Amino acid sequence: MRRGFWIGLLLILIVVGLSGYISYPATGRFLGRDLPVRQGLDLQGGVRLAYELDLSNTADGEKAAAIESTRQVIERRVNSTGVSEPLIQPAKVGSTNTVVVELPGIKDVGQATDLIGKTAQLEFKEQGGAQDQWLPTGLNGKQLKRATVSFDQTTNAPQVSLQFNDDGKRLFGEITGRNVGKQVAIFLDDQVLSAPTVQQAIDSGDAVITGQFSVAEVKQLVSLLNAGALDVPIKLIEQHTVGATLGTDSVKKSLVAGLIGLALVALFMVFNYRLAGLVAVLTLAGYTLITLALFKLIPVTLTLAGIAGFILSIGMAVDANILIFERLREEIREEKALKVALEEAFRRAWPSVRDSNAS
């Protein structure tokens, strides 16, 4: 038993030491991986957007699927901007269906709203009987396999390269085959992106969108096309910006409050339980380091509510120690041996500890 005790203690010290290394801000690395503390919108600032979903033309049985599909498209578009830990979730305000988008640390709000709000309906049209008439070809974004940024080999101008799936490859070959010498227009949200003249039939399933684009515009267009089209129209109904100064101030106040609370708990434990209280404080420090390390490894996006929950969990850990120590006092008053008293204290306190932590 003595050997098992020392092995267990050594393992605990190793875990706590490793957790401390991961939690310490100056290192914050594990297996060559950077592990920053991910901060939510209320801590580092950013923007909160709310979009209303127009489900008027969606059947009742398809509304849930349309909402989830729209959320996924918005999520893919936001992820393409490189925003760290965005939150995209459906919500309901009265009878209105919305999607709430939280973008921590974002600076260019206009670019984000433009990107999210696009419907991204890609469509190819061919000339009809009249010169200015375009007819649908059946080839659209649904047959798109991939869009990438490329550059014209002659002018080095940025352009969008499209690759279609098998169905799109067949359609594109048929469209270009019957329109040699004619224009085939590429539309995005009913706006003409380009209308190149077909030189020959293209059976490879590859197309190029050219125009007076900047590199940034091409990248945004590629993101839109790869993310897909929104299933239902959306409208921005709320935009709320949280300043970084407010976030920093909130962090400082939360940390100060947490440290004061921990210091008071530590003083109470040591004053009331002497050596046992000191041991409890040391174990709480280890618990704190392990939890912070897990926050970084999982990772967990830390918000003010998350900090409050973390402090509450520390309080519950203290509560467990107090239950055990008070039981231990009762057992010792009955003049039981220390080993027996410890075992009884843990055994009798366990149901309360289990139930409180489960709750």
C-alpha positions in Angstrom: 0.0 0.0 0.0 2.9 2.4 0.8 4.4 1.7 -2.6 1.1 2.3 -4.3 0.7 5.6 -2.5 4.0 6.9 -3.6 3.4 5.8 -7.2 0.0 7.5 -7.2 1.5 10.7 -5.7 4.2 10.8 -8.3 1.7 10.4 -11.1 -0.4 13.2 -9.7 2.7 15.5 -9.5 3.6 14.7 -13.1 0.1 15.5 -14.3 0.0 18.8 -12.3 3.5 19.7 -13.5 2.6 19.1 -17.1 -0.7 21.0 -16.7 1.2 23.9 -15.2 3.6 24.0 -18.2 0.7 24.0 -20.6 -1.3 26.6 -18.6 1.6 29.0 -18.2 1.1 31.9 -20.7 4.8 32.2 -21.6 5.0 28.6 -22.8 1.5 27.5 -23.6 2.7 24.7 -26.0 2.2 21.0 -26.1 3.8 18.6 -28.6 4.9 21.5 -30.7 1.4 23.0 -30.8 0.5 26.5 -29.8 -2.2 26.6 -27.2 -3.5 30.1 -26.6 -6.6 30.7 -24.4 -9.4 31.1 -26.8 -11.5 34.1 -25.8 -15.1 34.7 -26.7 -16.8 37.8 -28.0 -17.3 39.4 -24.6 -13.6 39.1 -23.7 -11.7 40.2 -26.8 -14.4 42.2 -28.6 -15.8 41.7 -32.0 -19.2 41.8 -33.7 -22.6 40.2 -33.2 -24.9 39.9 -36.2 -28.5 38.6 -36.3 -30.0 37.5 -39.6 -33.8 37.0 -40.3 -34.6 33.9 -42.4 -37.3 34.2 -45.0 -39.1 30.9 -44.8 -42.3 32.0 -46.5 -41.7 29.9 -49.6 -40.5 26.9 -47.6 -42.8 24.0 -46.8 -43.4 23.4 -43.1 -41.8 19.9 -43.2 -38.6 21.4 -44.8 -38.1 24.4 -42.6 -35.9 22.7 -40.0 -33.6 21.3 -42.7 -33.5 24.7 -44.5 -32.5 26.5 -41.3 -29.7 24.0 -40.6 -28.5 24.1 -44.2 -28.4 27.9 -44.1 -26.5 27.8 -40.8 -23.9 25.5 -42.3 -23.4 27.7 -45.4 -22.9 30.7 -43.2 -20.5 28.8 -41.0 -18.4 27.8 -44.1 -18.4 31.3 -45.3 -17.3 32.7 -41.9 -14.6 30.0 -41.6 -13.2 31.1 -44.9 -12.4 34.5 -43.5 -10.1 33.0 -40.9 -12.1 34.2 -37.8 -11.1 32.3 -34.7 -13.9 30.4 -32.9 -17.0 32.0 -34.5 -20.4 31.1 -33.0 -23.2 30.5 -35.6 -26.4 29.2 -34.1 -30.2 29.4 -35.0 -32.5 31.3 -32.7 -36.1 32.3 -32.6 -37.4 35.8 -31.7 -41.1 35.5 -31.3 -42.3 33.9 -34.5 -39.2 35.0 -36.4 -36.5 32.5 -37.3 -33.0 34.0 -37.1 -29.4 32.9 -37.2 -27.0 34.6 -34.8 -23.4 35.1 -35.8 -20.7 36.1 -33.3 -17.3 37.0 -34.7 -14.7 37.5 -32.0 -11.8 39.8 -32.9 -13.1 40.7 -36.3 -12.0 44.1 -37.7 -13.6 44.4 -41.2 -17.3 44.2 -40.3 -18.4 45.3 -43.8 -16.5 42.5 -45.5 -18.0 39.9 -43.1 -21.6 41.1 -43.7 -21.1 41.3 -47.5 -19.7 37.7 -47.5 -22.5 36.3 -45.2 -25.4 38.0 -46.9 -24.6 36.9 -50.5 -27.0 34.3 -51.8 -24.2 33.0 -54.2 -26.5 31.6 -56.9 -24.1 30.7 -59.7 -25.7 30.1 -63.1 -24.6 29.7 -66.7 -26.8 31.1 -69.5 -26.6 31.0 -73.2 -27.8 33.5 -75.9 -31.4 33.1 -77.0 -33.0 34.3 -80.3 -32.5 38.0 -79.5 -29.0 39.3 -79.0 -29.7 40.6 -75.4 -31.7 37.5 -74.3 -30.1 34.8 -72.1 -31.6 31.5 -71.5 -30.9 29.1 -68.5 -28.7 26.1 -69.4 -29.3 24.0 -66.3 -25.7 24.4 -65.3 -25.4 26.1 -61.9 -23.6 26.0 -58.6 -25.1 22.6 -57.7 -22.8 20.9 -60.2 -19.7 22.8 -59.0 -17.1 20.6 -57.5 -14.5 23.2 -56.6 -13.5 26.8 -57.1 -9.9 28.0 -56.8 -7.9 31.3 -57.2 -5.8 31.3 -60.3 -4.0 33.8 -62.5 -4.1 34.4 -66.3 -0.9 33.1 -67.8 -0.6 36.1 -70.2 -1.7 39.1 -68.1 -1.2 37.6 -64.6 -4.7 38.9 -63.8 -6.5 37.1 -60.9 -9.4 34.9 -62.0 -11.6 32.1 -60.7 -11.1 28.6 -61.9 -14.1 26.2 -61.7 -14.1 22.5 -61.7 -17.5 20.7 -62.2 -18.6 17.2 -61.1 -19.4 14.5 -63.6 -22.9 15.9 -64.3 -21.6 19.4 -64.6 -18.8 18.2 -66.9 -21.3 16.6 -69.3 -23.6 19.7 -69.3 -20.6 22.1 -69.8 -19.4 20.1 -72.7 -22.9 20.2 -74.3 -23.3 24.0 -73.7 -19.9 24.9 -75.1 -20.3 22.5 -78.0 -23.5 24.2 -79.3 -22.3 27.7 -78.6 -18.9 27.8 -80.5 -18.4 31.4 -81.6 -21.2 32.6 -79.2 -21.1 34.0 -75.7 -21.9 32.0 -72.6 -22.6 34.3 -69.6 -21.7 33.4 -66.0 -24.2 35.0 -63.5 -23.8 35.3 -59.7 -27.0 36.4 -57.9 -28.4 37.6 -61.3 -25.4 39.8 -61.9 -23.2 39.1 -64.9 -19.6 38.2 -63.8 -18.3 37.5 -67.3 -19.6 36.6 -70.7 -16.7 35.0 -72.7 -17.0 33.9 -76.3 -16.7 30.1 -76.7 -13.7 29.2 -78.9 -14.3 25.4 -78.9 -16.2 22.7 -77.0 -14.7 22.1 -73.5 -15.1 18.5 -72.3 -12.7 18.7 -69.4 -15.3 20.2 -67.0 -13.1 23.2 -66.2 -14.1 26.8 -66.7 -12.6 30.2 -65.8 -14.4 33.4 -64.6 -12.4 36.5 -65.7 -13.0 40.2 -65.3 -11.7 43.3 -63.7 -11.2 41.6 -60.3 -8.7 42.3 -57.5 -7.1 39.4 -55.7 -9.3 40.1 -52.6 -12.5 40.1 -54.8 -11.4 36.8 -56.4 -10.7 35.2 -53.0 -14.1 36.3 -51.7 -15.8 35.0 -54.8 -14.0 31.6 -54.4 -15.1 31.5 -50.7 -18.7 32.1 -51.7 -18.8 29.5 -54.4 -17.1 26.8 -52.3 -19.4 27.5 -49.4 -22.5 27.1 -51.6 -25.7 29.1 -51.9 -28.0 29.9 -49.1 -31.2 27.8 -49.0 -33.4 30.7 -48.0 -33.0 34.5 -48.3 -31.6 36.3 -45.2 -31.8 39.9 -44.0 -29.5 41.6 -41.5 -31.7 42.8 -38.6 -29.1 43.5 -35.9 -25.5 44.5 -35.7 -23.8 45.0 -32.4 -20.1 45.8 -32.0 -18.3 45.0 -28.8 -15.1 47.1 -28.4 -11.8 45.4 -27.5 -11.4 47.9 -24.6 -14.6 46.6 -23.0 -13.3 43.0 -23.4 -10.0 43.7 -21.8 -11.6 45.5 -18.9 -14.0 42.6 -18.3 -11.0 40.2 -18.3 -9.1 42.3 -15.7 -12.2 42.6 -13.4 -12.9 38.9 -13.7 -9.3 37.9 -12.9 -9.2 40.2 -9.9 -12.5 38.9 -8.5 -11.4 35.3 -9.0 -8.0 35.9 -7.3 -9.7 37.6 -4.3 -12.2 34.8 -4.0 -9.5 32.1 -4.1 -7.3 34.0 -1.6 -10.3 34.2 0.9 -11.1 30.5 0.4 -7.4 29.6 1.0 -7.3 31.6 4.2 -10.5 30.1 5.5 -9.3 26.5 4.8 -5.9 27.0 6.4 -7.4 28.9 9.4 -10.1 26.3 10.0 -8.4 23.0 9.1 -4.7 23.8 9.7 -2.5 21.2 7.9 -5.5 19.5 6.2 -6.6 22.9 4.9 -3.1 23.6 3.5 -3.2 20.3 1.7 -6.6 21.2 0.3 -5.4 24.5 -1.0 -2.5 22.8 -2.7 -4.8 20.3 -4.3 -7.1 23.1 -5.5 -4.1 24.8 -7.1 -3.4 21.5 -9.0 -7.1 21.2 -9.9 -7.0 24.7 -11.3 -3.9 24.0 -13.5 -5.3 20.8 -14.8 -8.6 22.5 -15.7 -6.9 25.4 -17.5 -4.7 22.9 -19.4 -7.9 21.0 -20.5 -9.4 24.3 -21.6 -6.5 24.8 -23.9 -6.2 21.3 -25.2 -9.9 20.6 -26.0 -10.0 23.7 -26.7 -12.7 25.6 -24.8 -13.7 29.2 -25.9 -13.6 31.2 -22.7 -16.4 33.7 -22.0 -17.4 35.6 -18.9 -20.0 33.0 -18.2 -17.3 30.3 -18.7 -15.0 32.1 -16.1 -18.0 32.2 -13.7 -18.5 28.4 -14.2 -14.9 27.7 -13.7 -14.8 29.6 -10.4 -18.0 27.8 -9.4 -16.4 24.4 -10.1 -13.5 25.4 -7.8 -16.0 26.3 -5.1 -17.6 22.8 -5.5 -14.1 21.2 -5.1 -13.7 23.2 -1.9 -17.1 22.0 -0.7 -16.0 18.4 -1.2 -13.0 19.0 1.0 -15.0 20.7 3.7 -17.5 17.8 3.8 -14.7 15.2 4.2 -12.9 17.3 6.8 -16.0 17.8 8.9 -16.7 14.1 8.8 -13.1 13.4 9.8 -13.6 15.6 12.8 -16.7 13.7 13.9 -14.9 10.4 13.5 -11.9 11.5 15.5 -14.2 12.8 18.3 -15.4 9.2 18.6 -11.8 8.3 19.3 -11.3 6.2 16.1 -7.8 5.6 14.7 -6.7 8.1 12.0 -6.7 5.6 9.2 -10.2 4.3 10.1 -11.4 7.9 10.6 -10.1 8.9 7.1 -11.8 5.9 5.4 -15.1 6.6 7.1 -14.9 10.3 6.3 -14.4 9.7 2.6 -17.1 6.9 2.6 -19.8 9.0 4.3 -19.0 12.2 2.4 -19.0 10.5 -1.0 -22.8 10.5 -1.7 -23.0 14.3 -1.1 -19.9 14.9 -3.2 -21.2 12.7 -6.0 -24.6 14.3 -6.0 -23.4 17.9 -5.9 -20.9 17.4 -8.8 -23.4 15.5 -10.9 -25.9 18.4 -10.4 
